[in-house]
Amino acid sequence: MSHTPRTLVIFCKVVDNYGDIGICWRLARQLHHEHALAVTLWVDDLASFRRICPEVDTGAALQQVQGVAVRHWQGQDGQFDPGEVADIVIEFFGVDIPPGYAEAMARRAPRPVWINYEGLSAEEWVEGCHRLPSMHPRLPITKYFFFPGFTGKTGGLLHEAGLDEARQAFQSDRAAMAAFLARFGVTDEEMDTLKVSLFCYPHAPVAALLKAWEEEGTALTCLVPEGVARDAVEAFLGQPAVAGACGKRGPVTVRVLPFVPQPDYDRLLWACDINFVRGEDSWVRAQWAGRAFIWQIYPQDENLHHKKLRAFLQRYAGGLPSVEHFMLGWNDAAAVGDWQAAWLALKEDLPAIARRNAAWQHEVLENGDLVTQLLSFARSAG
């Protein structure tokens, strides 16, 4: 790109409820706030967007949210002028951008840098596909595949400036953590318990986990967003699992939380001792939280996701058999047998997990954050 990019557009379709828009919203904010780009975010599901960003107006066709232009993507129709095309065009997870926009891209001079932002994977093959070009079948424009990842041959992970300093300051201030969790009803007594956040898909073995916690006997407070693991949570509570609901059985307290804006979700991860996360966005944020985490991968046909899970565990969990055993079981990729024993092993390894997490963060960030790498590539490809 012969000039410094000033405008960027992201096209996002929501498939995984909050993961897709979660990543796109973090990406858009960082591009605008840290790199001063004029960013437009096209998104088809404003209701899901509003769950993680309450400022969003679900009835607006166009709105400004935290400096980002948000457009409601309601279909593939529409004609566009080349002057409306951004310097950088990002399609998230291979969505089909409107044909009229693609045609305007082809007529624009200079042509934009067109990027297909792919899903995060630890599999080795992504290194060979990162930055590969693909010609449009009809128009004189080229798309490039950009893969987030964990090695120097991939695009890295989303990581904002000052994130680590903010986390460390928060985690070293018990009063700040207590004040934050008190907003959700967490008491001083519950602050002294083992605190676990729970964000998972409906098929996760939550009932077995709750039973194991009860039988194991350690005082524990579980914080779960409204709508997550609804059946198991309602069975535990004996009441609807709406935000604010709370119940206790033996040593275990479960509190149902409202969905919160992304900065508050980060603080929730920072304030808990163990975080159960799912998909991609919360998985990445858990890696920056410096706490133990159990990841539930997005399910795919023929259990293809198990291969992706094992690829990550091979990179991350070496020397931590308790993490590998629990995470494989949580994803139904291996038989756990005794959940209580698996949980005890995980708890006993918390100091070792903390050491591994610190080293892991350093390894992943050695090659820079994703946004910096993406913009560097766009300048070289344009």
N, C-alpha and C positions, 0 to 999 in steps of 0.2 A: 504494500500500500504506500504510494508515493507521498501521502499526507497522513497526518495524525488523525485517526478516527474520532469523530465527535458525536456520532449518532449510532444507536444500536437498537435492534428490535428482537424480541423473544416471542416465539409462538409456542404456547403451552396448552395441551389438552389434559384434563385431569382424569386419570385412570385409577390411581391408588389413593383416592380421596384427598389426602393431604401431602403425600410424598412428592408428587409432581409439582404442585404449586408451591410447596415448601422450598424445594430446590430453586425453582425459577424466581421466587420472591427474594430469597437470599442473594442469588446471582444478580438480579436487577438492582437491589439496594447497594450492593458492594460496587458494582460498576458505576453507579451514579455518585455515591457518597465518597468513594476513595479515588475514582479516576475521572470524575467530572463529565462523564458521558451523558448525553440526553437519551434516556432509555424509555422505550415503549414496550409494554408487556401486553400481548394479546392472550386472553385466557377465556376458556369456554364455560367455566363453572365458577361464578362469582360467589355462590353460596359456600362452597368449600373454602374458597379464598378468605371469606369473611371470618370463618372459624379461627384462622390463625392471624388475622389482621382485622380487628373490629372496625377500623376506619372505612373499610370497603363498602360502597353503596351498591347493593345487588341489583338495583334498577337502572344504573347509569351505563350508558353506552360508552362514554369517555369520562374519565376522572383523573385527578392528580392525587396520588397517594405517596406521601413521604418523598416527593420530588420525582416520582416515576409516573409516566402517563400510562394509565391502565385502560385498555379497550376490551369490551365484551366481544368475544369471538363467537358470532352466532351462525356462521356458515361459511361456505367456500365461494360464495358469489361476491361480486364487487369488482370494479375496475379501479386501477391505481395508476397514478402518473409517476414517471421516473423520479420526479422531484420528491415524492413521498417515501421513496425507498431509503433505508438507513445505510450507513457505511458498512455495518456488520449486521448480518441477518442470521439469527440462531433459531433452528427448529429443534425443539426438545424431544428426545427419544424418537426421532424419525417421523414426527407428525407431518402430514401433507399441508404445506402452506397453500393459501388460496392461489389458484392458477393465475388470476389477474395480477397478483403480487409478483409471482415468478416471471411473468411476461414483462412487467415493469422493471424488474431487476435486469433482464436481458437488454433492455433499451437504455438503461442508465449508463452514463459515462462520468467517472470511471465506474466499472461494475463493482458491486459490493462483494465483500468476503462472506461466503455462505457456509455456515457451519452446522453440522448435525451433531448436537450435544448428546452423547451416548450415555447409557447406564453405567454405573460404577461396577467394576468386577476386578477381582484379584487374579483371574485366569491369565496365563502367559500369552495367549493369542492376541489379547488386546494391544500388546506392545507392537505387534506387527501391523495392526490396523490403524493405530493412532496417527492422525494427520493424513491418511490416505485420501486421494482425490477421487471424485466420481462425477463424470460428465452427465449433464441433464440429457435425457434421451432425445429431446427435440430442440431445446434452446441453447444458445452459446454461453452457458454459465456452468460453473464447476462447484460442486459441494465437497466440503472436507469433513471427514469424520474426526471428532475430537472426543477422546476417551479419558474421563477422570481415572485416577488410579493411584497406586501406592509406590511406584518406582519412577526412576528418572526417565524411563522411556514412555511414560504416560503423562497426562495433563495435571496430575496432582489432585488435591481436594480443596473445596471451598473453605477458606480460613481468613477471617477478617483481621485487619490490623488492630492490635490492642486486645485481641480476644484472650490470649493467655494471661496477660496482666490483669484484666478484669476478673477472670475466673479465680486467679490466685488470691486477689484481694478479697473477693467474696468468700471463698472457702476458708480464709484465715480469720474471718470475722463471724464468730458464732452468733452474735447478736443480730447481725444482718441476715444470716440464714434463718434464724428463729423468727424474725419479723416477717420475712418473705413467706415462710411456710404458715405462719399464723393467719395469713390472708385466706388460707384454705381450711382453717379450723384446727391445724396441728397444735397441740398443747405443749407446754413445757415438758410434761412427762413423756410425751411421744417424741420430743426432740432427743431424748436420751435412748431411744430404741434404735434398732437397725432400721434404716429408712430405705424403701424400695419403690421406684417408680415402675409402672407397668403399662406398656404400650405394645399391643400385639394384635395379630389377626384373629378372627373368630375361632379358628380351629386349634389354637394353642392349647396345651393341656393345663389350663389355669386351675381347674377344679383339683387336679392332682397336686399342683403346687401349693394351693391353699391348705389342703389336707396335710401335706408334708410340713408346712410351717406350723400348723397347729400341734402336730405330734412331736415336732422337734423341740418346741418349748421356749425358744428365745423370743423375748419381747420384740415385736416387729410392727412397723407401720407401713402399709402399702397404699400408695397414692396412684389412682387410676383415672384417666380422663373419661368423662361421660361418654357412653356408647361403646367403650372398649370392653371386650369379654363380658358382655352384658349378662348372659345367662348364668355364668359361673359367679359373677359378682352379686347378682340378685339372689342367687341361692344362698350365698354366704350372708348377705345382709338381711334377708327375709323381707325386703321392701324394694320398690323400684330404684334402679341405680341412676338416680338423677343427681346433678351437681349439688353438692352439699350433704348428700346422704353419707351416713357413717354407721359402722357396726363393728362389734368386737366379739371374738370367740377365743376364749383362753388368752394366749399371749399375743394374738394377732388382731390388729386394728386395720380396717379397710376404709379409706376415705375416697369418695368420688369427687373429682375436680372438674371444673369447667375447662373447655379448651382455652388456651391462653395465647397471647401474641408470642412470636418466636423468641424475643429476648427473655421473656419469662419462662419459656420452656427450657432455654439454656440454663437459667438459674435453678429450675427444678432438678435438672440433671446434676448440676454442681452440688446441690444441697443433699442429694440422696447418696447412699453408700453403694447401692447396686441399681443399675438401670436396665430394664427390659425394653428393647427398642425393636423397630420393624422397618422393612423397606430400605430406603436409602437415606433420606434426610435425617431422621432421628438417629440412624446408625452412625452417620458421620459426626453428628453433634455429640454422641456418646463417646466417640473416640477422643474428642477434644476436652471432655469433661474431667478426665483424669480419675475416673471411677471405674470399678468393674462393670462390665455390661454383658448382656446376653442378647444376641441378635436373632430375630426371626426374619428370614429372607422371604421375599415375595414369591409365592408358589408358582411353579410352571408345570406344564404338561409333562408327563413321563418322568417326573422328578428331576428335571434338568437343573433345578435350583440347588439340589444337593451337591452337584459337582462344583457349582460356584461357591457354596458354603465351605466345602472342603478346601478349595483353593485359598480362600481367605484364612481359614484356620491353619493351613500349612505355613502361611507367611506370619501370622500373628501369634498363634497359640503354642508355638514350640516351647517345650518345658513346662507347659501348664495343662496337664492331662485333665484336671478337673473342669477347666473351661471347655476344652474340646468335647469331653463326655457330655456335659450338661447342654452345650449348644447343639450338638448333634441330636440329642434326645428331644430337646425343645422343638426342633424342626422335623421330628419323626424320621430322621436319617439314620438312627441307631436306637436300639432298645436300651432304656435306662434301667428298668427293673425297679429299683428302690429309689424313689425320688428324694426321700429324706436323707439317705446316704449321699446322694449326688449333691444335695444342697449343703450338707455339712462339709463335704470336701471342698466345695466352692468357697464357703465362708472361711475355712482354714487357710485357703490360698490367697486371701485378700491382700496381705502385705506383698506377696510375690507378684500379684496382678498389678498392684500399684507401681511397682518398679518396672514391670514390663510396659505399662502404659506410658510412663515417662520416656522410656527409650523409644517406643513406637512412635510417639509424637515427633521426636527429634528425627527419626529415620524418614518419616513421610514428608516432613517440612524441609528436608535438606535441599530439595530441588525447587522450592518455592511454592506459592499458593496457586490455585487453579486460575483465578482471574488474571493474575499477572502473566501466567503462561499463555492463556488464551489470547490476550491482547498482543503479546509479543508475536505469537503465531500469525495473528491477523495482519499485523504490520508487514511480516515477511511474505505472506501469501498474496497480499493485494497488489 
